[in-house]
Amino acid sequence: MDKKWMKVISLLFICTLFLSSGTYIQETNAFSDQVIQQGAVGDDVLELQSRLQYLGFYNGRIDGVFGWRTYWALRNFQYEFGLEIDGLAGSKTKAMLEKASKYNEQHVKENINKGNKFTHYGGMDLDKQSAPNKKQTAQNQGKGQNNTQQQQPKGQPKEQPKEQPKEQPKEPTGPNTENTNQGQTVPQKVTATHVPNGFSQNDINLMANAVYGEARGEPYIGQVAVAAVILNRLENSAFPNTIAGVIFEPGAFTAVADGQIYLTPNDQAKKAVLDAINGWDPTGEAIYYFNPDTATNAWIWSRPQIKKIGKHIFCK
């Protein structure tokens, strides 16, 4: 037998040893074939939450229960990755998650069994992963801005930020909180139908008026984004601490200045408000936005930009 065949046989023998010992091939965990939707429980949801958390979209508890936090994290992932935004983990969404993230089932389950709340963050060794630091939001960046312009762009307050921090509104405890919802099925186009605690019906109606007046020509996600900006301001001590105060702050919104705030909103504007209240913020925590085709104020152009949705640029 010549040397060439001896090498081939040797290589085959070595590969056989590796395969039999299990050191060559390591099983990777992947989703099952089922579509994962709100109300689901089990290993698929554990993997979904872990991968979303690995990518920074989900910072809730990894518990294998597909509740509202998981739902909104999934929708934000779908938006950022150019997928259909339906809150369902189907084949395309799961394939994108597998490609973009990592999942170590053993590590996750070991931490769950130990009672650890956060278990699978990316960007560092597994033994160094723990609960994340609190995110630096746009709250601090909105403080101390001195506005001397006479004409105000959309989303820019006219007055100086207030010196005393405001009282924070009550945390909503409605459908944006995690719950089991076992057995519940969710249609593809899901919108909230309940008004969370902490928001009056007048708040909902007023926000719908503002969204309709400001963004009725925008895509639906752009309308949700405008509602999210209002809510982000509500949580920021540089702005008034009521929905009415935020919307009617002098110079803050064009719809108030030109009277379009008083137009009757359609159902889509109301749904956009409820989606924002229940946790969907496609802006990335923006507190300002403007139309680059019409904005003339140099100050708003100086704000750190996050993203463009429809015709609006959203910024910190």
C-alpha positions as CSV (number, residue, x, y, z in Angstrom):
1,M,0.0,0.0,0.0
2,D,1.5,3.4,-1.0
3,K,2.1,6.3,1.4
4,K,-0.9,8.3,0.0
5,W,-3.4,5.6,1.1
6,M,-1.7,5.2,4.4
7,K,-2.3,8.9,5.2
8,V,-5.9,8.6,4.2
9,I,-6.5,5.6,6.5
10,S,-4.7,7.4,9.3
11,L,-6.8,10.5,9.0
12,L,-10.0,8.4,9.0
13,F,-8.9,6.6,12.1
14,I,-8.1,9.8,13.9
15,C,-11.6,11.2,13.0
16,T,-13.2,8.1,14.2
17,L,-11.5,8.4,17.6
18,F,-12.6,12.1,17.9
19,L,-16.2,11.2,17.0
20,S,-16.4,8.3,19.4
21,S,-14.9,10.4,22.3
22,G,-17.3,13.3,21.7
23,T,-14.5,15.8,21.7
24,Y,-14.9,16.7,18.0
25,I,-18.6,17.5,17.7
26,Q,-20.3,19.5,20.3
27,E,-24.1,19.7,20.2
28,T,-25.6,23.1,19.8
29,N,-29.0,24.1,21.2
30,A,-31.5,25.4,18.8
31,F,-35.2,26.2,18.7
32,S,-37.8,23.5,18.0
33,D,-40.0,23.9,14.9
34,Q,-42.9,25.5,16.7
35,V,-43.9,29.1,16.3
36,I,-43.3,30.7,19.7
37,Q,-45.9,33.3,20.8
38,Q,-47.2,35.0,23.9
39,G,-48.5,32.6,26.4
40,A,-45.9,29.9,25.5
41,V,-43.7,28.3,28.2
42,G,-40.8,26.0,28.3
43,D,-37.3,25.5,26.8
44,D,-38.1,27.4,23.5
45,V,-39.0,30.5,25.6
46,L,-35.9,30.1,27.7
47,E,-33.8,30.2,24.6
48,L,-35.7,33.1,23.1
49,Q,-35.3,35.2,26.2
50,S,-31.6,34.3,26.5
51,R,-30.8,35.2,22.9
52,L,-32.8,38.5,23.2
53,Q,-31.0,39.2,26.4
54,Y,-27.6,38.4,24.8
55,L,-28.3,41.0,22.2
56,G,-29.5,43.6,24.7
57,F,-33.2,43.6,23.8
58,Y,-34.5,41.9,26.9
59,N,-33.4,42.6,30.5
60,G,-36.2,40.8,32.4
61,R,-36.0,37.5,34.2
62,I,-35.2,34.5,32.1
63,D,-38.0,32.2,33.3
64,G,-39.3,30.4,30.3
65,V,-42.6,32.3,30.4
66,F,-43.5,34.4,27.2
67,G,-45.1,37.4,28.8
68,W,-45.4,41.1,27.7
69,R,-41.7,42.0,28.3
70,T,-40.6,39.1,26.1
71,Y,-43.2,40.1,23.5
72,W,-42.0,43.8,23.2
73,A,-38.4,42.7,23.3
74,L,-39.1,40.4,20.4
75,R,-40.9,43.1,18.4
76,N,-38.0,45.5,18.9
77,F,-35.5,42.8,17.7
78,Q,-37.7,42.3,14.6
79,Y,-37.7,46.0,13.9
80,E,-34.0,46.4,14.2
81,F,-33.2,43.4,12.1
82,G,-35.7,44.2,9.3
83,L,-38.1,41.4,10.0
84,E,-41.9,41.4,10.0
85,I,-42.9,43.0,13.3
86,D,-45.5,40.6,14.6
87,G,-44.2,39.5,18.0
88,L,-44.1,35.9,16.9
89,A,-40.9,33.8,16.8
90,G,-41.4,32.0,13.5
91,S,-38.8,30.3,11.3
92,K,-37.2,33.6,9.9
93,T,-37.1,35.3,13.3
94,K,-35.5,32.2,14.9
95,A,-33.0,31.8,12.2
96,M,-31.9,35.5,12.6
97,L,-31.7,35.1,16.3
98,E,-29.5,32.0,15.9
99,K,-27.2,33.8,13.5
100,A,-26.9,37.0,15.6
101,S,-26.6,35.5,19.1
102,K,-25.2,32.7,21.2
103,Y,-27.0,30.4,23.6
104,N,-25.5,28.1,26.3
105,E,-28.4,26.1,27.6
106,Q,-26.3,24.5,30.4
107,H,-25.1,27.9,31.7
108,V,-28.6,29.3,31.6
109,K,-30.3,26.5,33.4
110,E,-27.5,26.3,36.1
111,N,-28.0,29.9,36.9
112,I,-31.8,29.5,37.0
113,N,-31.4,26.6,39.4
114,K,-29.2,28.8,41.6
115,G,-31.9,31.5,41.7
116,N,-30.0,34.0,39.7
117,K,-32.2,36.6,38.1
118,F,-30.0,37.5,35.1
119,T,-28.2,34.6,33.5
120,H,-27.0,35.1,29.9
121,Y,-25.4,38.4,28.9
122,G,-23.1,38.7,25.9
123,G,-19.7,40.4,25.5
124,M,-17.8,38.7,28.3
125,D,-16.8,35.4,29.8
126,L,-19.6,33.3,31.2
127,D,-18.1,33.3,34.7
128,K,-18.1,37.1,34.7
129,Q,-21.7,37.6,33.6
130,S,-24.1,39.0,36.1
131,A,-27.0,41.5,36.4
132,P,-26.3,44.5,34.2
133,N,-25.6,48.0,35.3
134,K,-28.6,50.3,35.0
135,K,-28.7,51.8,31.5
136,Q,-27.7,55.4,31.0
137,T,-30.9,56.9,29.6
138,A,-31.6,60.2,27.9
139,Q,-32.7,61.7,31.2
140,N,-29.4,63.2,32.1
141,Q,-28.7,64.3,28.6
142,G,-31.8,66.4,28.5
143,K,-30.8,68.4,31.7
144,G,-29.2,71.8,31.6
145,Q,-29.9,72.6,28.0
146,N,-30.1,76.4,27.4
147,N,-32.4,77.2,24.6
148,T,-32.2,80.7,23.2
149,Q,-33.9,80.0,19.8
150,Q,-37.2,81.8,19.1
151,Q,-38.5,79.1,16.8
152,Q,-38.8,75.7,18.4
153,P,-38.4,72.4,16.4
154,K,-40.6,69.5,17.2
155,G,-39.8,67.9,20.5
156,Q,-37.7,70.8,21.9
157,P,-38.8,72.4,25.2
158,K,-38.9,76.2,25.3
159,E,-38.2,76.6,29.0
160,Q,-35.1,75.8,31.0
161,P,-35.1,72.3,32.7
162,K,-36.6,72.4,36.2
163,E,-34.2,72.5,39.1
164,Q,-36.3,70.2,41.3
165,P,-36.8,66.6,40.2
166,K,-40.4,65.7,39.5
167,E,-42.4,63.1,41.2
168,Q,-42.3,60.0,39.0
169,P,-45.7,58.7,37.7
170,K,-46.9,55.4,39.0
171,E,-45.4,52.3,37.3
172,P,-48.0,50.8,35.0
173,T,-49.1,47.4,36.2
174,G,-51.3,46.4,33.2
175,P,-50.5,44.1,30.3
176,N,-46.9,45.3,30.0
177,T,-45.9,43.2,33.0
178,E,-44.7,39.6,32.8
179,N,-47.5,37.0,33.3
180,T,-48.0,33.4,32.3
181,N,-51.0,33.8,30.0
182,Q,-50.9,30.1,29.7
183,G,-53.0,28.8,26.8
184,Q,-53.5,32.3,25.3
185,T,-53.1,32.7,21.6
186,V,-52.2,36.1,20.1
187,P,-53.1,37.1,16.5
188,Q,-50.3,38.4,14.3
189,K,-51.2,42.1,14.6
190,V,-51.5,42.5,18.4
191,T,-52.4,45.8,20.0
192,A,-53.1,46.5,23.6
193,T,-56.7,46.7,24.6
194,H,-56.4,47.7,28.3
195,V,-55.5,51.1,29.8
196,P,-52.7,50.5,32.2
197,N,-52.9,51.8,35.8
198,G,-51.4,55.3,36.2
199,F,-52.9,56.7,32.9
200,S,-56.3,58.2,32.8
201,Q,-58.6,57.9,29.8
202,N,-58.0,61.7,29.3
203,D,-54.2,60.9,29.1
204,I,-54.9,58.3,26.4
205,N,-57.1,60.6,24.4
206,L,-54.8,63.6,24.6
207,M,-51.8,61.5,23.5
208,A,-53.9,60.1,20.6
209,N,-54.7,63.7,19.6
210,A,-51.0,64.6,19.7
211,V,-49.9,61.5,17.7
212,Y,-52.6,62.1,15.1
213,G,-51.7,65.8,14.8
214,E,-48.0,65.2,14.7
215,A,-47.7,62.0,12.7
216,R,-50.9,60.9,10.9
217,G,-48.9,60.7,7.6
218,E,-46.2,58.5,9.1
219,P,-46.0,54.7,9.1
220,Y,-47.6,53.0,12.1
221,I,-44.2,52.5,13.8
222,G,-43.5,56.3,13.4
223,Q,-46.8,57.0,15.2
224,V,-45.8,54.7,18.1
225,A,-42.4,56.5,18.1
226,V,-44.1,59.9,18.7
227,A,-46.1,58.5,21.5
228,A,-42.9,56.9,23.0
229,V,-41.2,60.3,23.0
230,I,-44.1,61.8,25.0
231,L,-43.7,59.0,27.6
232,N,-39.9,59.3,27.7
233,R,-40.3,63.0,28.5
234,L,-42.8,62.1,31.3
235,E,-40.0,60.0,32.9
236,N,-37.5,62.8,32.5
237,S,-37.1,65.4,35.2
238,A,-36.3,68.1,32.6
239,F,-40.0,68.0,31.5
240,P,-43.4,68.4,33.1
241,N,-44.7,65.4,35.1
242,T,-48.1,65.0,33.5
243,I,-49.1,64.0,30.0
244,A,-50.9,67.3,29.5
245,G,-47.9,69.2,30.8
246,V,-45.6,67.5,28.3
247,I,-47.8,68.0,25.3
248,F,-48.8,71.6,26.0
249,E,-45.4,72.8,27.1
250,P,-44.8,76.0,25.1
251,G,-43.1,75.4,21.8
252,A,-42.8,71.6,22.3
253,F,-45.1,70.3,19.6
254,T,-46.0,71.8,16.2
255,A,-49.5,70.3,16.4
256,V,-50.2,72.4,19.5
257,A,-48.9,75.5,17.8
258,D,-50.9,75.2,14.7
259,G,-54.1,73.8,16.3
260,Q,-53.9,70.3,14.8
261,I,-53.9,68.9,18.3
262,Y,-57.7,69.4,18.3
263,L,-58.3,67.2,15.2
264,T,-60.2,64.0,16.0
265,P,-57.7,61.1,16.1
266,N,-58.4,57.8,14.3
267,D,-58.3,54.3,15.8
268,Q,-54.7,53.8,14.6
269,A,-53.4,56.8,16.6
270,K,-55.1,55.4,19.7
271,K,-53.6,51.9,19.1
272,A,-50.2,53.5,18.7
273,V,-50.6,55.2,22.1
274,L,-51.5,52.0,23.8
275,D,-48.6,50.1,22.1
276,A,-46.2,52.8,23.4
277,I,-47.7,52.7,26.9
278,N,-47.4,48.9,27.0
279,G,-43.7,49.1,26.4
280,W,-42.9,49.5,22.7
281,D,-40.3,52.2,22.2
282,P,-38.9,52.0,18.6
283,T,-37.0,55.2,19.2
284,G,-34.3,53.9,21.5
285,E,-35.4,56.2,24.4
286,A,-35.4,59.4,22.4
287,I,-36.8,62.6,23.9
288,Y,-36.6,64.8,20.8
289,Y,-37.5,64.4,17.1
290,F,-37.6,66.6,14.0
291,N,-38.2,66.5,10.3
292,P,-34.9,67.1,8.6
293,D,-36.7,68.5,5.5
294,T,-38.2,71.4,7.4
295,A,-36.1,71.9,10.6
296,T,-34.1,75.2,10.5
297,N,-33.0,75.4,14.2
298,A,-29.3,74.6,14.6
299,W,-29.9,73.4,18.2
300,I,-32.0,70.4,17.2
301,W,-29.4,69.4,14.6
302,S,-26.8,69.3,17.4
303,R,-28.6,66.7,19.4
304,P,-27.1,63.1,19.3
305,Q,-29.2,61.3,16.7
306,I,-30.5,57.7,17.4
307,K,-32.3,56.7,14.2
308,K,-34.7,57.8,11.5
309,I,-38.2,56.5,11.4
310,G,-40.4,57.7,8.5
311,K,-39.7,61.3,7.9
312,H,-38.6,62.0,11.5
313,I,-35.1,61.8,13.1
314,F,-35.2,60.8,16.7
315,C,-32.5,62.0,19.1
316,K,-31.4,62.3,22.7
